[in-house]
Amino acid sequence: MDLPDCDPQALDNTYRQFAVVNRVLSGWRRLYVRELRPFLAGSSGPGTLLDIGSGGGDLPALLAHWATRDHLVLHITGIDPDPRAAAFAGRRAAVPGLSFRQAHSADLVSEGRQYDFVISNHVLHHLDAGQLQELLAHSRVLARKAVLHNDLRRSPVAYALFSAAALPFRHSFIRADGLTSIRRSYTRPELAAIAPPGWVVRPGSAFHQVLAFSKG
């Protein structure tokens, strides 16, 4: 799905199906309850969150839904440098407090933007070493409170289980992209070894881990 000339209909199907995969497997409900909701509940004003590499926008929409259901105010910005992802996200039904734009994290740094939380989902394994360090540096500048980069954790069991579980997803890149992503993802020691000082690798949901940075 990263190829610029990939089948556009299969790509759209992939963005739609990611909503199911992320809701079931990525562990963001746990992260929302543990990390985001307590801050929002104790805040005197609206919270702000930036999702870097937001793709089709299903995760920001889900976080906005949870916050609204809990009667909390959370303003979310989703960015993605891929024009196809930005276009898909822009076609989503409008959600109060949720916006998308085609942008790179460097653009927001140059604009002097800041958010309470900076997050990403399944982004780290797509980056080479230089791009990864750049993302972490940008995240620290953009975040007022904390950074949560949620990503896959490589293991033979994860590969085998996803290979079988993704068979029902047809006419999309979900299965092929997912298996490639698992192969490219980090083990916990590998991620900890390349993380700069101050970053911590935390366990996430099954076969996931979170590279986190807190500003207190």
C-alpha positions as CSV (number, residue, x, y, z in Angstrom):
1,M,0.0,0.0,0.0
2,D,3.0,2.3,0.3
3,L,3.6,2.2,-3.5
4,P,2.3,5.3,-5.3
5,D,0.8,3.3,-8.1
6,C,-1.1,0.7,-6.0
7,D,-4.7,-0.1,-6.8
8,P,-6.7,2.9,-5.4
9,Q,-9.8,0.8,-4.7
10,A,-7.8,-1.7,-2.7
11,L,-6.2,1.1,-0.9
12,D,-9.5,2.7,0.1
13,N,-10.7,-0.8,1.3
14,T,-7.6,-1.0,3.3
15,Y,-8.2,2.3,5.1
16,R,-11.8,1.2,5.9
17,Q,-10.7,-2.2,7.2
18,F,-8.0,-0.7,9.4
19,A,-10.8,0.6,11.5
20,V,-11.6,-3.0,12.5
21,V,-8.0,-4.0,12.9
22,N,-7.1,-1.0,15.1
23,R,-10.2,-1.3,17.3
24,V,-9.6,-5.0,18.0
25,L,-5.9,-5.4,18.0
26,S,-3.9,-2.2,18.6
27,G,-4.7,-1.6,22.2
28,W,-5.7,2.0,22.1
29,R,-8.7,1.6,24.4
30,R,-6.3,0.6,27.1
31,L,-4.0,3.6,26.3
32,Y,-6.9,6.0,26.3
33,V,-8.2,4.8,29.7
34,R,-4.7,4.7,31.2
35,E,-3.0,7.8,29.7
36,L,-5.5,10.2,28.1
37,R,-8.7,10.0,30.1
38,P,-7.2,10.8,33.5
39,F,-5.5,13.9,32.1
40,L,-8.6,15.1,30.3
41,A,-10.8,14.5,33.4
42,G,-8.4,16.6,35.5
43,S,-7.9,19.4,33.0
44,S,-9.7,22.7,33.3
45,G,-9.9,23.2,29.5
46,P,-9.9,21.2,26.3
47,G,-7.1,18.7,25.8
48,T,-5.2,18.6,22.5
49,L,-3.7,15.6,20.7
50,L,-1.7,15.1,17.5
51,D,-1.8,11.8,15.6
52,I,1.2,11.6,13.3
53,G,0.7,9.3,10.3
54,S,-3.0,9.2,10.9
55,G,-3.7,7.3,7.6
56,G,-7.4,7.1,6.9
57,G,-8.3,8.7,10.2
58,D,-10.0,5.8,12.0
59,L,-8.0,6.1,15.2
60,P,-8.5,9.8,15.7
61,A,-12.2,9.3,15.1
62,L,-12.3,6.5,17.7
63,L,-10.5,8.6,20.3
64,A,-12.9,11.5,19.7
65,H,-15.8,9.2,20.1
66,W,-14.5,7.8,23.5
67,A,-13.8,11.3,24.8
68,T,-17.3,12.6,23.8
69,R,-18.9,9.5,25.4
70,D,-17.0,10.3,28.6
71,H,-18.1,14.0,28.4
72,L,-14.6,15.2,27.9
73,V,-13.3,17.8,25.5
74,L,-10.5,16.6,23.2
75,H,-9.3,18.5,20.1
76,I,-7.5,16.1,17.8
77,T,-5.4,16.8,14.7
78,G,-4.5,14.0,12.4
79,I,-1.6,14.5,9.9
80,D,-0.3,12.3,7.1
81,P,2.2,13.3,4.4
82,D,0.5,10.9,1.9
83,P,-2.0,12.8,-0.2
84,R,-4.1,9.6,-0.6
85,A,-4.5,9.1,3.1
86,A,-5.2,12.8,3.6
87,A,-7.9,12.7,0.9
88,F,-9.5,9.6,2.5
89,A,-9.5,11.1,5.9
90,G,-10.9,14.4,4.5
91,R,-14.0,12.4,3.2
92,R,-14.9,11.1,6.6
93,A,-18.0,12.4,8.3
94,A,-17.3,15.5,10.2
95,V,-16.6,15.0,14.0
96,P,-16.6,18.0,16.3
97,G,-13.0,18.8,17.5
98,L,-11.4,16.5,14.9
99,S,-9.4,17.8,11.9
100,F,-7.1,16.4,9.3
101,R,-4.4,17.9,7.1
102,Q,-1.7,16.7,4.7
103,A,1.5,17.5,6.5
104,H,4.7,16.2,7.9
105,S,5.7,16.6,11.6
106,A,8.4,19.0,10.5
107,D,5.8,21.3,9.1
108,L,4.1,21.6,12.5
109,V,7.5,22.1,14.3
110,S,8.3,25.0,12.0
111,E,4.9,26.5,12.7
112,G,5.5,26.3,16.4
113,R,2.6,24.0,17.1
114,Q,2.2,22.2,20.4
115,Y,-0.2,19.6,21.8
116,D,-0.8,17.9,25.1
117,F,-0.3,14.5,23.6
118,V,1.5,13.3,20.5
119,I,0.8,9.8,19.3
120,S,1.3,7.5,16.4
121,N,0.0,4.0,15.6
122,H,1.9,1.5,13.5
123,V,4.3,4.1,12.1
124,L,7.7,3.3,13.6
125,H,8.4,0.2,11.6
126,H,7.9,2.1,8.3
127,L,10.8,4.4,9.0
128,D,14.5,4.1,8.4
129,A,16.9,4.9,11.2
130,G,17.3,8.6,10.4
131,Q,13.5,9.1,9.9
132,L,12.8,7.4,13.2
133,Q,15.2,9.7,15.1
134,E,13.7,12.7,13.4
135,L,10.1,11.6,14.4
136,L,11.2,11.2,18.0
137,A,12.9,14.6,18.0
138,H,9.8,16.3,16.4
139,S,7.5,14.5,18.9
140,R,9.4,15.9,21.9
141,V,9.1,19.4,20.6
142,L,5.4,19.1,19.7
143,A,4.3,17.5,23.0
144,R,3.5,19.4,26.1
145,K,2.8,16.4,28.3
146,A,3.6,13.0,26.7
147,V,4.4,11.1,23.5
148,L,3.0,7.6,22.8
149,H,4.2,5.8,19.7
150,N,2.3,2.5,19.6
151,D,3.8,-0.1,17.3
152,L,3.9,-3.8,16.5
153,R,6.2,-6.1,18.4
154,R,7.8,-8.7,16.1
155,S,7.5,-12.4,16.9
156,P,6.9,-15.7,15.0
157,V,3.6,-16.2,17.0
158,A,2.3,-12.7,15.9
159,Y,3.2,-13.5,12.3
160,A,1.4,-16.8,12.3
161,L,-1.7,-15.6,14.1
162,F,-2.1,-12.5,12.0
163,S,-1.6,-14.6,8.8
164,A,-4.6,-16.7,9.7
165,A,-6.7,-13.9,11.3
166,A,-6.4,-11.6,8.3
167,L,-7.7,-14.1,5.7
168,P,-11.3,-12.7,5.8
169,F,-10.0,-9.3,4.7
170,R,-10.4,-9.4,1.0
171,H,-9.7,-6.9,-1.8
172,S,-7.3,-4.9,0.3
173,F,-3.7,-4.8,1.4
174,I,-4.5,-5.6,5.0
175,R,-3.0,-9.1,5.1
176,A,0.0,-8.5,2.9
177,D,0.8,-5.1,4.5
178,G,0.3,-6.5,8.0
179,L,2.7,-9.4,7.5
180,T,5.3,-7.2,6.0
181,S,4.9,-4.8,8.9
182,I,5.3,-7.6,11.5
183,R,8.5,-8.7,9.8
184,R,9.8,-5.1,9.8
185,S,8.8,-4.3,13.4
186,Y,11.1,-4.3,16.4
187,T,11.5,-6.6,19.3
188,R,11.5,-4.9,22.7
189,P,15.3,-5.0,23.1
190,E,15.8,-3.7,19.6
191,L,13.5,-0.8,20.1
192,A,15.0,0.0,23.5
193,A,18.5,-0.1,22.0
194,I,17.8,2.6,19.4
195,A,15.6,4.9,21.6
196,P,17.3,8.1,22.8
197,P,17.7,8.8,26.5
198,G,14.5,9.6,28.3
199,W,12.4,7.3,26.1
200,V,10.9,4.1,27.6
201,V,9.5,1.0,25.9
202,R,6.4,-0.1,27.6
203,P,4.3,-3.3,27.0
204,G,1.2,-2.7,25.0
205,S,-1.6,-5.0,23.9
206,A,-0.8,-8.4,22.6
207,F,2.1,-8.2,20.2
208,H,2.3,-4.4,20.6
209,Q,4.7,-2.1,22.5
210,V,4.7,1.6,23.2
211,L,7.7,3.9,22.8
212,A,6.9,6.6,25.3
213,F,8.3,9.9,26.5
214,S,6.9,11.9,29.4
215,K,7.4,15.6,30.3
216,G,6.0,15.1,33.8
